[in-house]
Amino acid sequence: MKGTLRLLNVRKGDTVIVLSGKDKGNKGKVMRTIPTAGKVLVEGINMVSKSLRPTQTMPQGKIAKREAPILASKVMLICPSCHQPTRVAHRLIEGNKSVRSCRVCNETIDRV
């Protein structure tokens, strides 16, 4: 299963809410998606400490906080029109163009 492309219901720039884990209930913006691993990088979610090596400009080194990827199944999209967490429906419009839509208010999430 490693290396296969998965269909993710969230895209870069979407606002999501975390469903489980240490950041349960927190909201954030998707910064990056990793479809081959089925993960997303969410702003301010799943913060980890990373040790940075000493360099000439920073001789003492540093411990930096940064986001780590989280499984895409652990987040749920927040609809931009009704502001509710929603599952994503895929609908066909104008021939064969597929768009994401909200299951709560039936509005399209993608710009057409």
C-alpha positions as CSV (number, residue, x, y, z in Angstrom):
1,M,0.0,0.0,0.0
2,K,3.0,2.3,0.4
3,G,3.4,4.7,-2.4
4,T,-0.2,4.5,-3.8
5,L,-2.1,7.7,-4.5
6,R,-5.1,8.2,-2.2
7,L,-8.1,10.4,-2.8
8,L,-8.1,13.1,-0.1
9,N,-11.2,15.0,0.7
10,V,-9.2,18.0,1.9
11,R,-7.0,20.3,-0.1
12,K,-4.4,23.0,0.5
13,G,-6.1,26.1,2.0
14,D,-9.1,24.3,3.5
15,T,-10.0,24.8,7.1
16,V,-10.3,21.6,9.1
17,I,-11.1,20.4,12.6
18,V,-9.2,17.6,14.3
19,L,-11.4,14.6,15.2
20,S,-9.1,12.6,17.5
21,G,-5.7,12.7,19.3
22,K,-4.0,15.3,21.4
23,D,-5.3,18.2,19.3
24,K,-8.9,17.0,19.3
25,G,-11.4,19.9,18.6
26,N,-8.7,22.3,17.3
27,K,-9.1,24.1,14.0
28,G,-6.4,24.9,11.5
29,K,-5.7,25.6,7.8
30,V,-4.2,22.8,5.6
31,M,-0.7,23.9,4.6
32,R,0.2,20.8,2.5
33,T,-1.2,17.4,1.5
34,I,0.7,14.2,1.1
35,P,-1.6,11.9,-0.9
36,T,0.9,9.0,-1.1
37,A,0.9,8.8,2.7
38,G,-2.7,9.8,3.2
39,K,-1.6,12.7,5.4
40,V,-2.0,16.4,5.7
41,L,0.0,19.2,7.4
42,V,-2.2,21.5,9.4
43,E,-1.2,24.9,10.7
44,G,-0.7,24.8,14.5
45,I,-1.7,21.1,14.8
46,N,0.5,18.2,15.9
47,M,3.5,20.3,17.0
48,V,6.7,18.5,17.6
49,S,10.2,19.6,18.8
50,K,13.0,19.3,16.3
51,S,16.6,19.6,17.3
52,L,18.6,21.8,15.0
53,R,22.4,21.2,14.7
54,P,24.8,24.0,15.7
55,T,26.0,26.1,12.8
56,Q,28.3,29.0,12.4
57,T,25.4,31.4,12.5
58,M,23.8,29.6,15.4
59,P,26.7,28.0,17.5
60,Q,24.5,26.8,20.4
61,G,22.0,25.0,18.2
62,K,18.3,25.2,18.8
63,I,15.1,23.2,19.6
64,A,12.5,24.4,17.1
65,K,8.7,23.7,17.2
66,R,7.1,22.7,13.9
67,E,4.1,20.9,12.6
68,A,4.2,17.2,11.7
69,P,1.8,15.5,9.3
70,I,-1.4,14.0,10.6
71,L,-3.6,11.3,9.0
72,A,-6.2,12.8,6.7
73,S,-8.8,10.5,8.2
74,K,-8.3,12.3,11.6
75,V,-9.5,15.7,10.2
76,M,-12.9,16.9,8.9
77,L,-13.5,19.7,6.5
78,I,-15.3,22.8,7.7
79,C,-17.7,24.2,5.1
80,P,-16.8,27.8,4.1
81,S,-20.5,28.7,3.6
82,C,-22.3,27.2,6.6
83,H,-19.2,26.9,8.9
84,Q,-20.1,23.4,10.0
85,P,-17.9,20.3,10.0
86,T,-19.1,18.2,7.1
87,R,-18.4,15.1,5.1
88,V,-17.5,15.8,1.5
89,A,-19.7,14.8,-1.4
90,H,-18.4,14.7,-4.9
91,R,-20.8,15.9,-7.6
92,L,-20.6,16.2,-11.3
93,I,-21.4,19.6,-12.9
94,E,-21.1,20.9,-16.4
95,G,-20.6,17.6,-18.1
96,N,-17.9,15.6,-16.4
97,K,-16.3,18.2,-14.0
98,S,-16.2,16.9,-10.4
99,V,-16.6,19.3,-7.5
100,R,-16.7,18.9,-3.8
101,S,-19.9,19.9,-2.0
102,C,-21.1,20.1,1.6
103,R,-23.4,17.4,2.8
104,V,-25.0,19.8,5.4
105,C,-26.0,22.8,3.2
106,N,-25.4,21.3,-0.3
107,E,-23.3,24.2,-1.4
108,T,-20.2,23.6,-3.6
109,I,-16.9,23.9,-1.7
110,D,-14.7,24.3,-4.8
111,R,-14.7,27.4,-6.9
112,V,-16.0,26.7,-10.3
